[in-house]
Amino acid sequence: MYGVDPAWLPDEALRGVGGRRVLVRGQGALVDTVRTEVTDACAKFGGKVVGEDEAYELLFQVAGGGNQGAEGFSLERGGGRATVTAATPAGLLHGYFNVVRLGGAAFADAPPETHRPALDLRMLDHWDNVDVHPVMGQVERGYAGGSLFWRDGQARAEPERVRAYGRLLAASGVNALGVNNVNVHATEARLLTDRIGEVAAIADELRHYGIRTHLSVSFAAPLLLGGLDTADPLDEGVRAWWRAAVDRVYEVIPDFGGFVVKADSEGQPGPFAYGRSHADGANLLADALAPHGGTVHWRAFVYDHRQDWRDRSTDRARAAYDHFAPLDGQFRGNAVLQVKHGPMDFQVREPVSPVIGALPATRVAVELQVTQEYTGQQRHVCALAPMWSEVLRFRPSGGDGPTVGQLAADGVLVAVSNAGDGPFWTGHPLAQFNLYAFGRLAWNPDAEPQQLLDDWIELTFTPESTGDPVLLRSGLRAVLAGSWATYEKYTAPLGVGFMVQPGHHYGPSVDGYEYSPWGTYHFADRDGVGVDRSRATGTGYAGQYAPPWSDTYETPDTCPDELLLFFHHVPYEHVLHSGRTVIQHIYDTHFEGVEEVVAAQEVWASLAGLMTPARHARVSELYEEQLRCAREWRDQINSYFLRKSGVPDGAGRLIH
C-alpha cells in the first residue's frame, strides 16, 4: 500500500517465490489467495505461474492423505525444487508464508518437514472504540494512531488497509481477531444488532487471509438493545434473546468466531448483579453460539477496583483465582476463560498467574499484551518475545509438568494488539517485532525468541539487499535482543510493578497509585519496600500456586530476585541472591538502564543508510524520547529511595 510501511512483507521478501516457476493446485477461497500472492510476486521478480502441463520449481497443493491437520502443511525440498502440501486451503496459506520466511533456503536440500500450529486459535483483540472515548480516545491503550476499523463513530470503510493488515497477521500465524474494545460502550453495543453489517464488512476483508472475526459484547445487551428488564443469565427470555441475536449475526457472517466478554470488571455489567456466577454468564452465551460453532471468550480480569489502600489484607493479585478456581469444570466446552498471563496487569515483570494451572477441567486462553501500556507505549524499544517465552515455558506444577503453552493448547493464545492506522502500523517501527513475534509464538510456544528476531530482521530489513548486511543484522540484534531487560532496569524494580503516572500510565510516578483504590501498591517506608504475599504473614497469595512454586515464593530466601518485591516486604539492606542489597540493586540497575539506552541509540545511529530514511528517522526521533524518559525514571526512582531509606549509593553517583 502506498504510504504505509510494508512491515515484514516488503517486496524484496517475496523474491524467493517470485523468481521461480510456480504451480498452485487446489480449489477454495484461500487457495485463490495463495494464487494471487504468487502471481503478484512473479510479476515483480520475473517468475511465472505455470499450468499443470508445464515444468515448475515450486508447487503449492491441497491434497488429502497427510497428517498436516486443519492448518498445517508439509514441505519437501531438494534439487532446487520445493513442494508445499496441505490438507486444507488454510494450511496452504500458512505453507506459502513459510516459504516466504525461508526465502532461497526453501529450495536447499533438507529432510521433509511437517508443521502444525500448537494452538488452534491464535487471536488478537483490538481495544478500539467506535466513538472517540472522552478519556481513552479512539483506541484504548493505543499508541499507533487511530483505529484501523472505526473513526469518529463510524466504520472507516477502508477495505484495502484492513485486508493488508489481515495479510500481515496471517503471515505471522494469527487466525482470529476481535474488532472492538472489551469495554463496550453504548455505540459499540449496537455492533451486535443494527450495526452488524459494519462488522461483516471487516470480516469480508479478513476472510481473504483466513482470519475469523470476533466481537466484544456487553453482558447487559438484552437491557441496552432488546428492551428487556433483566439480563439474568438464567432467565428464559434473556436466553431466547441471545439465541435470536446470535442467529442474526451468523446470517451475515457465516464464519463468525464468537464473542469476547468483560463482565463484573471495572464498571462493566455482569452476572453478579443477579446473584449468578461467571460460569452462568459464560454458559448463557456459549449455548447461544454452540449451534453455529462459535466460542465465547470470558475474561477473568475481575477484581475490586475500589479497594481501601489502608486494608493490607485485600490483595488484587488474589482476585482472579478466588473468583474462578472454584468454578473449574462448570464452563461449557465452547467457553474459554481468558486469563491475563500475570495476576496484576501486564507489568514489565510479574509471576505467571496461578489461575492458568488451577483449571484442569476448563479451557483457558492465556492473554498477553502486545500494545505497550506498561512497557514504554511504543515510544521505547522493548522487545517482548523473551518475556512471553518465559511465560509460555513456565511449568505451573513444576518438574516435568505441562508448560503454560501446553496448557493453552486446548484453549487460545490471545493478545491485545498494538496496531493502528499510522504509517508504521505499530507507532514505533521496531514495535512491529512484537506483533510478529506474538503470531509466531502462538503458532509454536516453544519457538526461540532470538530465532524469531532473526527471522523478522531478514523479512523486514532484507539485509542482503543492503550495503552492509553484517552491520545491519548485528545492530538490530544489539538494540532489540536485550531491550526488555533494559526497560526493566530503569523502571519499577524487582517485580514490584506500576510506579507509573496514573491514568495514562506513561512515565514515572513512584507514589502515583500508592493511595488509590486500584490495589497497585508497593508499601515503601523508611525501613523497606514490597508487598507481603506470603502464607505465613501476608495476603496468602503465594499459597494459590501448586508446589513447588508455593514454597519457592513463600520466603525471601527462596524467592527469585526478579520477583522479590512482588512477594515480600524486605529491608533495604536485604541481600539478594546476586550479592547486592536491595537498595544498591535499585541504584545500580537504574544507572545501568540509562547507559544501555545511550549505547543502543549510538548503535542505531550507525545503521543510517541501511534502511529507508523514514524508518531510520522515526526510530532516531523516538530514541530521544526514550532517553529523556529513562533518565526521568532513573532520577525519580533513585531519589525517592535515597530519601526513603537514607542509604547512600555505594558508588557515590549523583542522586538528587
Secondary structure as the mmCIF struct_conf table of DSSP 4:
data_model
#
loop_
_struct_conf.conf_type_id
_struct_conf.id
_struct_conf.beg_label_comp_id
_struct_conf.beg_label_asym_id
_struct_conf.beg_label_seq_id
_struct_conf.end_label_comp_id
_struct_conf.end_label_asym_id
_struct_conf.end_label_seq_id
TURN_TY1_P TURN_TY1_P1 TYR A 2 GLY A 3
BEND BEND1 VAL A 4 VAL A 4
TURN_TY1_P TURN_TY1_P2 ALA A 7 TRP A 8
HELX_RH_3T_P HELX_RH_3T_P1 ASP A 11 LEU A 14
HELX_RH_AL_P HELX_RH_AL_P1 ARG A 15 GLY A 18
TURN_TY1_P TURN_TY1_P3 GLY A 19 GLY A 19
BEND BEND2 ARG A 20 ARG A 20
STRN STRN1 ARG A 21 ARG A 25
BEND BEND3 GLY A 28 GLY A 28
HELX_RH_AL_P HELX_RH_AL_P2 ALA A 29 PHE A 45
TURN_TY1_P TURN_TY1_P4 GLY A 46 GLY A 46
STRN STRN2 LYS A 48 VAL A 49
TURN_TY1_P TURN_TY1_P5 GLU A 52 ASP A 53
BEND BEND4 GLU A 54 GLU A 54
BEND BEND5 GLU A 57 GLU A 57
STRN STRN3 LEU A 58 VAL A 62
BEND BEND6 GLY A 64 ASN A 67
TURN_TY1_P TURN_TY1_P6 GLY A 69 GLU A 71
STRN STRN4 PHE A 73 GLY A 78
TURN_TY1_P TURN_TY1_P7 GLY A 79 GLY A 80
STRN STRN5 ARG A 81 ALA A 86
BEND BEND7 ALA A 87 THR A 88
HELX_RH_AL_P HELX_RH_AL_P3 PRO A 89 LEU A 102
HELX_RH_3T_P HELX_RH_3T_P2 GLY A 103 PHE A 107
BEND BEND8 ALA A 108 ALA A 108
STRN STRN6 ALA A 110 HIS A 115
BEND BEND9 ALA A 118 ALA A 118
BEND BEND10 ASP A 120 ASP A 120
STRN STRN7 LEU A 121 ASP A 125
STRN STRN8 ASP A 128 HIS A 133
TURN_TY1_P TURN_TY1_P8 PRO A 134 MET A 136
STRN STRN9 GLY A 137 VAL A 139
TURN_TY1_P TURN_TY1_P9 GLU A 140 ARG A 141
BEND BEND11 ALA A 144 GLY A 146
BEND BEND12 LEU A 148 PHE A 149
STRN STRN10 TRP A 150 ARG A 151
TURN_TY1_P TURN_TY1_P10 ASP A 152 GLY A 153
STRN STRN11 GLN A 154 ALA A 155
HELX_RH_AL_P HELX_RH_AL_P4 PRO A 159 SER A 172
TURN_TY1_P TURN_TY1_P11 GLY A 173 GLY A 173
STRN STRN12 ALA A 176 GLY A 178
BEND BEND13 ASN A 180 ASN A 180
BEND BEND14 VAL A 182 ASN A 183
HELX_RH_AL_P HELX_RH_AL_P5 ALA A 186 ALA A 189
HELX_RH_3T_P HELX_RH_3T_P3 ARG A 190 LEU A 192
TURN_TY1_P TURN_TY1_P12 THR A 193 ARG A 195
HELX_RH_AL_P HELX_RH_AL_P6 ILE A 196 LEU A 206
HELX_RH_3T_P HELX_RH_3T_P4 ARG A 207 TYR A 209
TURN_TY1_P TURN_TY1_P13 GLY A 210 GLY A 210
STRN STRN13 ARG A 212 SER A 216
TURN_TY1_P TURN_TY1_P14 PHE A 219 ALA A 220
HELX_RH_AL_P HELX_RH_AL_P7 ALA A 221 LEU A 224
TURN_TY1_P TURN_TY1_P15 LEU A 225 GLY A 226
BEND BEND15 ASP A 229 ASP A 229
TURN_TY1_P TURN_TY1_P16 PRO A 233 LEU A 234
HELX_RH_AL_P HELX_RH_AL_P8 GLU A 236 VAL A 252
TURN_TY1_P TURN_TY1_P17 PRO A 254 ASP A 255
STRN STRN14 GLY A 258 VAL A 261
BEND BEND16 ASP A 264 ASP A 264
STRN STRN15 SER A 265 SER A 265
TURN_TY1_P TURN_TY1_P18 GLU A 266 GLY A 267
STRN STRN16 GLN A 268 GLN A 268
HELX_RH_3T_P HELX_RH_3T_P5 PRO A 271 TYR A 274
TURN_TY1_P TURN_TY1_P19 GLY A 275 GLY A 275
HELX_RH_AL_P HELX_RH_AL_P9 HIS A 278 LEU A 289
HELX_RH_3T_P HELX_RH_3T_P6 ALA A 290 HIS A 292
TURN_TY1_P TURN_TY1_P20 GLY A 293 GLY A 293
STRN STRN17 THR A 295 ARG A 299
BEND BEND17 HIS A 305 ARG A 306
TURN_TY1_P TURN_TY1_P21 TRP A 309 ARG A 310
TURN_TY1_P TURN_TY1_P22 ARG A 312 SER A 313
HELX_RH_3T_P HELX_RH_3T_P7 ARG A 316 ARG A 318
HELX_RH_AL_P HELX_RH_AL_P10 ALA A 319 PHE A 324
HELX_RH_3T_P HELX_RH_3T_P8 ALA A 325 LEU A 327
TURN_TY1_P TURN_TY1_P23 ASP A 328 GLY A 329
BEND BEND18 PHE A 331 PHE A 331
TURN_TY1_P TURN_TY1_P24 GLY A 333 ASN A 334
STRN STRN18 ALA A 335 LYS A 340
BEND BEND19 HIS A 341 PHE A 346
BEND BEND20 VAL A 348 ARG A 349
HELX_LH_PP_P HELX_LH_PP_P1 PRO A 351 SER A 353
HELX_RH_3T_P HELX_RH_3T_P9 PRO A 354 GLY A 357
BEND BEND21 ALA A 358 ALA A 358
TURN_TY1_P TURN_TY1_P25 PRO A 360 ALA A 361
BEND BEND22 THR A 362 THR A 362
STRN STRN19 ARG A 363 GLN A 369
BEND BEND23 THR A 371 THR A 371
TURN_TY1_P TURN_TY1_P26 GLU A 373 ARG A 379
BEND BEND24 HIS A 380 HIS A 380
HELX_RH_AL_P HELX_RH_AL_P11 ALA A 385 ARG A 393
TURN_TY1_P TURN_TY1_P27 PRO A 396 SER A 397
TURN_TY1_P TURN_TY1_P28 GLY A 399 ASP A 400
HELX_LH_PP_P HELX_LH_PP_P2 GLY A 401 THR A 403
HELX_RH_AL_P HELX_RH_AL_P12 VAL A 404 LEU A 407
HELX_RH_3T_P HELX_RH_3T_P10 ALA A 408 ASP A 410
BEND BEND25 GLY A 411 GLY A 411
STRN STRN20 VAL A 412 VAL A 416
BEND BEND26 ASP A 421 GLY A 422
TURN_TY1_P TURN_TY1_P29 PRO A 423 PHE A 424
BEND BEND27 TRP A 425 HIS A 428
HELX_RH_3T_P HELX_RH_3T_P11 PRO A 429 ALA A 431
HELX_RH_AL_P HELX_RH_AL_P13 GLN A 432 TRP A 443
TURN_TY1_P TURN_TY1_P30 PRO A 445 ASP A 446
HELX_RH_AL_P HELX_RH_AL_P14 PRO A 449 PHE A 461
HELX_RH_3T_P HELX_RH_3T_P12 PRO A 463 SER A 465
BEND BEND28 THR A 466 GLY A 467
HELX_RH_AL_P HELX_RH_AL_P15 PRO A 469 LEU A 480
TURN_TY1_P TURN_TY1_P31 ALA A 481 GLY A 482
HELX_RH_AL_P HELX_RH_AL_P16 SER A 483 TYR A 490
BEND BEND29 THR A 491 ALA A 492
TURN_TY1_P TURN_TY1_P32 LEU A 494 GLY A 495
STRN STRN21 VAL A 500 VAL A 500
TURN_TY1_P TURN_TY1_P33 PRO A 502 HIS A 504
BEND BEND30 GLY A 507 GLY A 507
STRN STRN22 PRO A 508 PRO A 508
TURN_TY1_P TURN_TY1_P34 VAL A 510 TYR A 515
BEND BEND31 SER A 516 SER A 516
TURN_TY1_P TURN_TY1_P35 PRO A 517 TRP A 518
BEND BEND32 ARG A 526 ASP A 527
STRN STRN23 GLY A 528 VAL A 529
TURN_TY1_P TURN_TY1_P36 ARG A 535 THR A 537
BEND BEND33 GLY A 538 GLY A 538
BEND BEND34 GLY A 540 GLY A 540
HELX_RH_3T_P HELX_RH_3T_P13 TYR A 541 GLN A 544
BEND BEND35 TYR A 545 TYR A 545
HELX_LH_PP_P HELX_LH_PP_P3 ALA A 546 ALA A 546
TURN_TY1_P TURN_TY1_P37 PRO A 547 PRO A 548
HELX_RH_AL_P HELX_RH_AL_P17 TRP A 549 THR A 552
TURN_TY1_P TURN_TY1_P38 TYR A 553 GLU A 554
BEND BEND36 THR A 555 THR A 555
TURN_TY1_P TURN_TY1_P39 PRO A 556 THR A 558
BEND BEND37 CYS A 559 CYS A 559
HELX_RH_3T_P HELX_RH_3T_P14 ASP A 561 LEU A 563
HELX_RH_AL_P HELX_RH_AL_P18 LEU A 564 PHE A 567
STRN STRN24 VAL A 570 PRO A 571
TURN_TY1_P TURN_TY1_P40 TYR A 572 GLU A 573
HELX_LH_PP_P HELX_LH_PP_P4 HIS A 574 HIS A 574
STRN STRN25 VAL A 575 VAL A 575
HELX_LH_PP_P HELX_LH_PP_P5 LEU A 576 LEU A 576
TURN_TY1_P TURN_TY1_P41 HIS A 577 SER A 578
BEND BEND38 GLY A 579 ARG A 580
STRN STRN26 THR A 581 THR A 581
HELX_RH_AL_P HELX_RH_AL_P19 VAL A 582 ALA A 605
TURN_TY1_P TURN_TY1_P42 SER A 606 GLY A 609
BEND BEND39 LEU A 610 MET A 611
HELX_RH_AL_P HELX_RH_AL_P20 PRO A 613 SER A 645
HELX_LH_PP_P HELX_LH_PP_P6 VAL A 647 ASP A 649
TURN_TY1_P TURN_TY1_P43 GLY A 650 ALA A 651
#
